[in-house]
Amino acid sequence: MSFAVSVIIPVYNAEQFIEKAIDSALMFTEVNEVVVINDGSTDSSLELLLKLQEKDARIKIYHHKGAVNRGRSASRNLGILQAKSDYISFLDADDFYLEQRFNRDKLLLRNQHIDGVYNAVGFHLYRGISDTEYHHFKVATLSQIIPPEVLFENIVSSRLGYLHLNGLTVKRRAFDIVGFFNEELIVAEDSDLIFKMALRMRLVPGYLQKEVSKRGVHITNIFTNDALYEDYNLRLYESLITWSLRYGIQKEKIALLLDTLWIHRYRQKASILTYVIYWMQLQKKWPQLMVTRLFLKYFPLVRLRQRLFPIIFKKGYQIND
């Protein structure tokens, strides 16, 4: 199988950045096509795309039915369906690739037992950043090489770092294995897909120290919107647990998802009763968990027992999970 890549780029009002993004993909002979989904742009993005297409026929432009705006997930899904190559990579319209983007991917993916390769992704500043924003701008990579069998365990909590979609190249069959992007998620849809791939596929590292692409930082970014992400992180982990139960993922890995879900839920500082009601609502969605130890282990009255019974724990009593 020759190494030919379809690069999928969703575009919504990105006239300032899209030419740089597309040019960065077209510089590679390995890129067979750049699949651009114009997601109902209202600026000059489409006009610019058509001009770029005249210069390079590898640019393929698609629209949703009615030329409406449907969001990044639906746009990437349309791109996957339209892509013709055996390998798929992604790029956001305000980001760009670097010259080493596919150097290791094309070597590693020759192995029929490897489904995808991930690489480090950095940032390019189009604006200044404040002191309170610095935590958003760490390079997306892992701090050490992780065997694919335990990749999920090490990225679900970001303990050893995290991955970004711009650094990922996968074989087309990946979407037959895990499905497509979750269109119900406005944000965190990339994490959703990466976690699913880590659970059911063999992903290996390419470059962990050398960045292969850059994310553009500008005034319209939404990845610094902590409140939006905190809300959708709950939906992300709820959706992942539903998906994991459907695909028969091991209970130990579902437990890690439950752990992370409750970490995000408890950050919202609700009452004990609110947590109990939330957990019972989840059980209606996942009745199969009620007959496992996970139901009791993650029941809020158990998880928050130290908060409920501080005197007992101060006296040194211990209750095992």
C-alpha positions in Angstrom: 0.0 0.0 0.0 1.5 3.3 -1.1 1.5 6.2 1.4 -1.1 8.6 0.0 -2.9 10.9 2.5 -6.1 12.8 2.4 -5.9 15.9 4.7 -9.3 17.0 5.9 -9.8 20.6 6.8 -13.1 22.0 8.1 -13.5 25.7 7.3 -15.8 28.3 8.9 -15.0 32.0 8.4 -11.2 31.4 8.2 -10.2 33.8 5.4 -7.3 35.1 7.4 -5.7 31.6 7.9 -6.9 29.1 5.4 -4.4 29.8 2.6 -1.5 29.1 5.0 -3.1 25.9 6.2 -3.8 24.6 2.7 -0.3 25.5 1.4 1.3 23.7 4.4 -0.5 20.5 3.4 0.1 20.8 -0.3 3.9 21.1 0.1 4.0 17.3 0.7 4.1 14.9 -2.2 2.5 12.3 0.1 -0.7 14.4 0.2 -3.0 13.1 -2.5 -5.8 15.5 -1.8 -6.8 18.3 0.6 -10.5 17.7 1.4 -11.9 21.1 2.4 -15.4 21.3 3.9 -16.7 24.8 3.7 -19.0 24.8 6.8 -21.4 27.6 5.8 -18.8 30.4 5.9 -20.1 33.9 5.6 -16.8 35.7 5.0 -14.6 35.4 1.9 -13.4 31.9 2.7 -15.2 30.2 -0.3 -14.0 32.7 -2.8 -10.4 32.2 -1.6 -10.8 28.4 -1.7 -12.0 28.5 -5.3 -9.0 30.6 -6.3 -6.6 28.2 -4.6 -8.3 25.3 -6.2 -7.6 26.8 -9.7 -3.8 26.6 -8.8 -3.9 23.0 -7.5 -6.4 20.3 -8.4 -5.6 18.4 -5.2 -7.9 20.8 -3.4 -11.4 19.3 -3.2 -14.2 21.5 -1.9 -17.4 20.2 -0.3 -20.4 21.7 1.4 -23.2 20.4 3.7 -26.6 20.1 2.1 -28.0 23.6 1.8 -24.5 25.0 2.5 -25.4 25.3 6.2 -23.1 25.5 9.1 -23.0 22.2 11.0 -19.8 22.4 13.1 -16.4 20.7 13.1 -17.5 17.2 13.8 -20.1 17.0 11.0 -17.6 18.7 8.6 -14.8 16.2 9.4 -17.3 13.3 9.0 -18.3 14.6 5.6 -14.6 14.9 4.7 -13.9 11.3 5.8 -16.8 10.1 3.6 -15.4 12.0 0.6 -11.8 11.2 1.1 -10.2 8.9 -1.5 -6.8 8.0 0.1 -5.9 5.0 2.3 -4.5 7.3 5.0 -6.3 10.2 6.8 -4.9 13.2 8.5 -6.6 16.3 9.9 -5.8 20.0 10.1 -7.8 22.9 11.4 -8.2 25.9 9.1 -6.3 28.2 11.4 -3.4 25.8 11.9 -0.5 24.6 9.7 1.8 21.7 9.2 5.6 21.7 9.5 8.1 20.1 7.1 8.6 16.9 9.1 4.8 16.2 9.3 4.8 12.8 7.6 8.4 11.7 7.9 7.8 9.0 10.5 4.2 8.3 9.8 4.9 6.9 6.3 7.6 4.6 7.7 5.7 3.3 10.7 2.4 2.8 8.9 4.0 0.3 6.6 3.5 -2.1 9.5 0.1 -3.8 9.0 -0.4 -4.1 12.8 -0.2 -0.4 13.3 -3.4 1.6 12.8 -2.2 5.2 13.5 0.7 7.4 14.4 0.6 10.5 16.7 3.1 13.3 16.9 3.8 16.5 18.9 1.8 19.6 18.1 2.8 23.1 19.2 1.4 26.7 19.0 1.9 29.7 16.8 1.0 33.1 18.3 -1.0 35.5 16.2 -1.7 37.5 19.4 -0.2 38.0 22.8 -1.3 35.8 25.7 -1.9 36.7 29.3 -0.3 35.1 32.3 -3.5 33.2 33.1 -3.6 31.6 29.7 -0.2 29.9 29.7 -1.7 26.6 31.0 -3.5 26.3 27.6 -0.3 26.5 25.6 1.7 23.4 26.4 2.9 21.3 23.5 0.5 18.5 22.9 2.6 15.4 23.3 3.5 12.6 25.7 6.4 12.8 28.1 7.6 9.3 27.3 7.0 6.4 24.8 3.9 4.5 25.8 3.1 1.0 24.4 -0.2 1.1 22.5 -1.7 -1.5 24.9 -1.7 1.0 27.7 -2.0 4.3 25.8 -5.5 4.9 26.9 -4.7 4.6 30.6 -2.0 7.2 30.2 -3.9 9.8 28.2 -7.4 9.7 29.7 -6.2 11.6 32.7 -3.5 13.5 30.9 -1.0 12.1 33.4 1.7 11.8 30.8 0.5 14.4 28.4 -2.2 14.5 25.7 -2.5 14.2 22.0 -3.9 16.6 19.3 -5.7 15.7 16.1 -3.3 17.8 14.0 -0.5 15.3 14.8 -2.5 12.1 14.0 -2.4 10.0 10.9 -4.5 6.9 10.7 -5.4 4.2 8.2 -8.8 4.6 6.7 -10.0 1.4 8.3 -9.8 3.2 11.7 -13.3 4.7 11.2 -14.8 1.2 10.5 -13.4 0.2 13.9 -14.4 3.2 16.1 -16.9 5.2 14.1 -16.9 8.8 13.3 -16.7 12.1 15.2 -19.4 12.7 17.8 -21.6 15.4 16.3 -23.3 16.1 19.6 -20.1 17.6 21.0 -19.4 21.2 20.2 -15.9 20.9 21.7 -13.8 17.9 22.9 -14.9 15.9 19.9 -11.2 15.4 19.0 -10.5 13.9 22.4 -13.6 11.7 22.1 -12.2 10.2 18.8 -8.6 9.8 20.1 -9.8 8.0 23.3 -11.8 5.6 21.2 -8.9 4.9 18.9 -6.6 4.3 21.9 -9.2 1.9 23.3 -9.7 -0.2 20.2 -6.6 0.4 17.9 -2.8 0.3 17.9 -1.5 3.9 17.9 2.2 4.5 18.1 4.4 7.6 18.5 6.2 9.3 15.7 7.8 12.5 17.0 7.3 13.3 20.6 9.9 16.0 21.0 9.8 17.6 17.5 6.6 19.4 16.6 5.0 18.4 13.3 2.3 21.1 13.2 1.3 24.3 14.9 -2.1 25.5 16.3 -2.9 29.1 15.6 -3.6 31.3 18.6 -5.8 34.3 17.8 -8.7 36.3 19.2 -11.5 34.0 18.0 -10.1 30.7 19.5 -12.5 28.8 21.8 -10.1 26.4 23.3 -9.4 28.9 26.1 -13.1 28.9 27.1 -12.8 26.8 30.3 -16.5 27.0 31.1 -17.5 25.6 27.7 -15.0 22.8 28.0 -16.0 21.9 31.6 -19.6 21.5 30.5 -18.8 19.4 27.4 -16.2 17.3 29.2 -19.1 15.8 31.2 -20.9 15.0 28.0 -17.7 13.6 26.5 -17.1 11.1 29.3 -20.8 10.1 29.5 -20.7 9.5 25.7 -17.5 7.5 26.0 -18.9 5.3 28.7 -22.0 4.6 26.6 -19.8 3.7 23.6 -17.5 1.6 25.7 -20.4 -0.5 27.1 -21.7 -1.0 23.6 -18.3 -2.2 22.3 -17.5 -4.4 25.3 -14.5 -2.4 26.6 -13.0 -3.9 29.7 -14.5 -2.8 33.0 -11.1 -1.6 34.3 -11.0 1.0 31.4 -14.6 2.0 32.0 -13.7 2.6 35.6 -11.0 5.0 34.5 -13.6 6.9 32.4 -15.9 7.0 35.5 -13.1 8.3 37.6 -12.4 11.1 35.2 -16.1 11.9 34.8 -16.5 12.3 38.5 -13.4 14.5 38.8 -15.1 16.9 36.4 -18.5 16.6 38.0 -17.2 17.3 41.5 -15.4 20.5 40.3 -18.9 21.9 39.9 -19.4 22.0 43.7 -22.9 20.8 43.9 -24.8 19.3 46.9 -24.6 15.6 47.8 -28.3 15.2 46.8 -27.5 16.7 43.4 -24.7 14.2 42.9 -26.9 11.3 43.9 -29.6 12.4 41.5 -27.0 12.7 38.7 -25.7 9.2 39.4 -29.1 7.7 39.4 -29.9 9.4 36.1 -26.7 7.9 34.7 -27.7 4.4 35.9 -30.9 4.7 33.8 -28.6 5.1 30.8 -26.3 2.3 31.9 -28.4 -0.3 33.7 -25.7 -3.0 33.1 -23.5 -1.2 35.5 -26.0 -1.7 38.4 -25.0 -5.4 38.6 -21.3 -4.6 38.9 -19.0 -3.3 41.6 -18.7 -0.1 39.7 -22.2 0.9 40.7 -21.3 0.9 44.4 -17.8 2.1 44.0 -18.9 5.3 42.2 -22.1 5.9 44.1 -21.7 9.5 45.5 -22.3 8.5 49.1 -19.4 6.1 48.8 -17.1 8.5 46.9 -17.7 11.4 49.2 -17.8 9.4 52.5 -14.9 11.5 54.0 -16.9 14.6 53.3 -20.1 13.1 54.8 -18.4 11.5 57.9 -15.4 13.6 58.7 -15.3 12.6 62.4 -15.0 8.9 61.5 -12.0 9.5 59.2 -10.3 11.9 61.7 -10.4 9.1 64.2 -8.5 6.8 61.8 -11.2 4.5 60.7 -10.7 3.0 57.2 -13.4 1.9 54.7 -12.1 0.0 51.8 -13.6 0.3 48.3 
